[in-house]
Amino acid sequence: MTERAAARQWLRQQVHRLRPATAGPKPRIAVVTDSAAALPPVWAARAAAQGLLTVVPMPVIIGQDVYSDDDAELEAHISLALAAGKSVKTSRPSPGQFERAYARAADAGFSAVLSLHISGKLSGTWEAARLAAERSPIPVEVFDTGTVGMGQGVGVQAAVAVALNGGTAEDVLKAATAAVGSTSVYFYVPSLEQLRRGGRISMASSWLGTVLDIKPILGIRDGAVVPLEKVRFAAKAVARLEALAVAEITSRGASGTQVSVHHFGNEAQGRTVVESLEGAFPDLASSTLTRLPAVLAAHAGLGVVVIVVADALELGLLQRVRPARA
């Protein structure tokens, strides 16, 4: 058995034992993450209601105004700003935000915290959490997931599942690590300009995409944004994005695979992608459609489509979620 297969088997054994908190051992480990995890809102609300999960919002800067990523009006603000070509930037949360989250976990009776965050190569969030961990009243393990979106989010889900089942800090970290390690992240952006402005790709790559109308398929590798393929037109790029996901799902086996699709400013297109994958794989373990968090959309821009493929998690808090039908 390969190391990855062994990790997958162990994680499934852990989550199979999951029971409602009232029927199982009292959770000892709290989970903290940031809003780049792009968690499905219903699931995140249920996890937070259990007292286990805290999502620290990441700030978005539009012009001279600073918004929190949990601001209900932010999607409209950032969409208008991106469409108008205005400056949209992001910043890491302050160490104080994490320090307060860890203190609340201690006050609630947790013995330790697992803090899972966006890749350290894309954000200084991990460093802010690490600084706060040094002042926490209880032990905090700060984990750089090396990814974004639901690539990060599945690690959070796995951590919450094992924590809810009374797992130790070691168990929770191992579950998160195995889940994150199972993910593949593919995405398409209509324009590379926002990624270039944010320093996520080189100026040469941005120039190539703009001048030659190249539509690259991008991915996350070793914590950084990397080009995977170059496609000439937008429609072909989305079709190729789907093809990569189809190949990935086929190699894993649909019944053991979950798919997450993110969009920003193009929900109908995102829904079409999900429906296409569901049609190709009726036995897909689960699928979700969620808006890309504003802190990521600030760099990806309008019209982004992200597909995250991961090993399926059988979670008590997470039901099979389908995108709303028109």
Buried (B, 14 or more C-beta within 10 A) or exposed (E): EEEEEEBBEEBBEBBEEBEEBEEBEEBBBBBBBBBBBBBBEBBBEBBBEBBBBBBBBBBBBBEEEEBBBEBEEBBEBBBEBBEEEEEBBBBBBBBEBBBBBBBBBBEEEBBBBBBBBBBBBBBBBBBBBBBBBEEBEBBBBBBBBBBBBBBBBBBBBBBBBBBBBBBBBEBBBBBBBBBBBBBBBBBBBBBBBBBBBBEBBEEEBBEBBEEEEBBBBBBBBEBEBEBBBBBEEBEEBBBBBBEBBBEBBEEBEBEBBBBBBBBBBBBEBBBBBBBBBBEBBEEBBBBBBBBBBBBBBBBBBBBBBBBBBBBBBBBBBBEEBEBEEE
